[in-house]
């Protein structure tokens, strides 16, 4: 599918403190045209730097900052790094599967994750209705990659599935588990993409100044969207 996009109507939010770089202001451009809200159109919009939150499609449109760079992994070209090979070896006892809905005990895991990792973020205190509003969409197929140790649920990666790509939407996991479950979730999503012959796995936005995001650049080969051109 071509990554070209015709001129679409957008709306701009007001400026507000950035969630990742608190000393800066952020605002986003929101796609307003109803026909853009489909899986086919969203696949093109992803290739042009957009993401979704619930049913809202947006991209950063900040006045004085361009730190957010969309990042994606070329699935056919993906090669495990040495550290990722070690992690996969350590995780041999873990299993994963994609499901159409989350296990019934998902909220206790989500609550532990938010309280441990994002107590000062917008998702705290954790609420089921807030997560549903944030994660669900009426126009794209969303599946839930579950990671288990035996029967113990360790992580869930919310994953949007489209014809030629998948999008890693949001992942939460056991904050006390000794392995890097966030990295493993991406590795398992890439494994699924390879099985389904997808071209891309989108990882959202990369901010080099945000240390918590730096794991994304360790997946090779990755590309970043810079000045509306994918580079990598």
C-alpha positions in Angstrom: 0.0 0.0 0.0 1.3 3.4 -0.8 2.2 5.8 2.0 0.9 8.8 0.1 -2.0 10.6 1.7 -4.3 13.3 0.3 -4.9 16.6 2.1 -7.1 15.8 5.0 -9.0 18.1 7.4 -7.4 18.4 10.8 -8.1 20.1 14.0 -5.5 21.3 16.5 -5.7 20.9 20.3 -4.6 23.7 22.7 -1.1 23.6 24.0 -0.6 21.7 27.3 2.4 20.3 29.3 4.1 17.5 27.5 3.6 14.0 29.0 7.2 13.0 28.2 9.2 16.2 28.4 7.4 18.2 31.1 9.3 21.4 30.5 7.8 21.7 27.1 4.4 22.3 25.6 2.6 19.8 23.3 -0.4 19.8 21.0 -1.7 17.4 18.5 -3.3 17.5 15.1 -6.5 15.4 15.0 -7.9 13.8 11.8 -11.5 15.0 11.5 -12.8 13.4 8.3 -15.1 10.4 9.1 -13.8 8.4 6.1 -10.4 8.3 7.7 -11.7 6.2 10.5 -11.3 2.8 8.8 -8.6 0.1 9.0 -7.6 0.7 5.4 -7.2 4.5 5.9 -5.5 4.1 9.3 -2.9 1.9 7.7 -2.0 4.8 5.4 -2.2 7.3 8.2 0.2 5.2 10.3 2.7 5.4 7.4 2.4 9.2 7.6 3.1 9.5 11.3 -0.4 9.3 12.9 -1.5 7.1 15.8 -4.8 6.5 17.6 -6.1 7.0 21.1 -9.5 5.2 21.3 -11.2 6.3 18.0 -9.3 9.5 17.8 -6.5 9.6 15.1 -3.7 12.2 15.9 -0.1 13.2 15.4 2.1 15.6 17.3 1.9 19.2 16.0 4.0 21.1 18.5 5.0 24.7 18.0 8.6 24.6 19.2 9.5 20.9 19.3 9.9 18.0 16.9 11.3 15.4 19.4 8.6 12.8 18.6 9.6 10.6 15.7 7.3 7.8 14.5 9.2 4.5 14.5 8.6 1.2 12.8 10.3 -2.1 12.3 10.7 -3.7 8.9 9.4 -7.2 9.7 11.1 -9.2 6.8 14.4 -7.6 7.7 14.2 -8.0 11.5 17.3 -9.5 13.1 17.7 -10.3 16.8 20.5 -8.4 18.6 22.8 -10.3 20.9 21.0 -9.0 24.0 17.6 -9.9 22.4 18.9 -13.5 21.7 20.0 -13.7 25.4 16.5 -12.5 26.5 14.8 -15.0 24.3 16.9 -17.8 25.7 16.0 -16.8 29.3 12.3 -16.6 28.3 12.1 -20.1 26.9 9.6 -21.1 29.6 7.2 -18.4 28.7 4.4 -18.7 26.1 2.3 -16.2 24.2 -0.9 -16.1 22.2 -3.2 -13.6 20.7 -6.8 -13.3 21.9 -9.8 -11.3 20.9 -10.4 -10.2 24.5 -8.3 -9.9 27.6 -8.3 -12.6 30.4 -10.7 -11.9 33.3 -7.8 -11.0 35.7 -6.3 -8.4 33.4 -7.3 -5.4 35.6 -5.3 -6.6 38.7 -2.2 -6.8 36.5 -2.9 -3.5 34.9 -3.4 -1.8 38.3 -0.1 -3.1 39.6 1.7 -1.9 36.5 0.2 1.6 36.5 0.8 2.0 40.3 4.4 0.9 40.0 5.4 2.5 36.8 3.1 5.4 36.0 1.8 6.7 39.4 2.3 10.3 38.2 0.8 9.8 34.8 -2.6 10.5 33.3 -3.8 6.8 33.7 -3.4 6.9 37.5 -5.5 5.9 39.4 -6.2 2.9 37.2 -9.9 2.7 36.0 -11.5 0.1 33.8 -13.6 2.6 31.9 -10.6 4.9 31.3 -8.6 2.0 29.8 -11.5 0.9 27.7 -12.0 4.4 26.3 -8.3 4.7 25.6 -7.6 1.3 24.0 -10.8 0.3 22.1 -11.7 1.3 18.6 -14.8 0.7 16.5 -13.0 0.6 13.1 -9.8 -1.4 13.5 -9.2 -5.0 14.6 -7.5 -5.0 18.0 -6.2 -8.2 19.5 -4.5 -8.8 22.9 -1.1 -10.6 23.0 -1.0 -12.5 26.3 2.3 -13.7 27.8 2.3 -16.5 30.4 4.6 -18.3 32.7 2.7 -21.6 32.9 -0.8 -20.4 33.7 0.4 -17.1 35.3 -0.5 -14.0 33.3 2.6 -11.8 33.0 1.8 -9.2 30.3 -0.8 -8.1 27.8 0.2 -6.2 24.6 -2.7 -4.4 23.0 -2.1 -4.8 19.2 -3.9 -3.3 16.2 -3.9 -5.7 13.3 -4.2 -4.5 9.7 -3.6 -6.0 6.2 0.1 -5.3 5.8 1.1 -4.1 9.3 0.5 -4.3 13.0 0.7 -1.5 15.5 2.0 -2.0 19.1 -0.6 0.1 20.8 0.0 -0.4 24.6 1.6 -2.9 26.8 1.3 -3.5 30.5 3.0 -6.2 32.6 4.1 -7.6 36.0 6.4 -4.8 37.2 8.3 -7.2 39.5 9.1 -9.9 37.0 12.9 -10.2 36.5 12.9 -10.2 32.7 12.2 -7.3 30.3 8.6 -8.0 29.5 8.2 -4.9 27.4 10.9 -5.9 25.1 9.6 -9.5 25.0 6.1 -8.2 24.1 7.6 -6.5 21.0 9.6 -9.6 20.1 6.5 -11.7 20.3 4.6 -9.2 18.2 7.3 -9.3 15.6 7.1 -13.1 15.7 3.4 -12.9 15.0 4.0 -10.4 12.2 6.5 -12.8 10.6 4.0 -15.7 10.8 1.4 -13.5 9.2 3.7 -12.1 6.6 3.2 -8.5 7.7 5.5 -5.8 6.3 5.7 -3.4 9.3 5.3 -3.3 13.1 4.7 0.2 14.3 6.1 1.1 17.7 4.5 4.5 18.2 6.8 7.5 18.8 10.4 7.6 19.8 11.8 10.5 21.8 15.6 10.3 22.2 15.6 12.4 25.3 13.1 10.0 27.0 15.1 7.1 28.4 12.0 4.9 28.9 11.6 4.9 25.1 15.1 4.0 24.1 14.4 0.3 23.9 12.5 0.9 20.6 15.7 1.7 18.7 17.2 -1.6 19.6 14.9 -3.4 17.2 16.7 -3.7 13.8 16.0 -2.8 11.2 13.9 0.1 12.4 13.0 3.3 10.5 12.1 6.7 11.8 9.9 9.2 10.0 11.9 12.4 9.6 10.5 15.3 7.5 7.9 12.9 6.2 10.5 10.5 4.9 11.2 7.1 6.5 14.9 6.8 7.3 16.8 3.8 8.7 
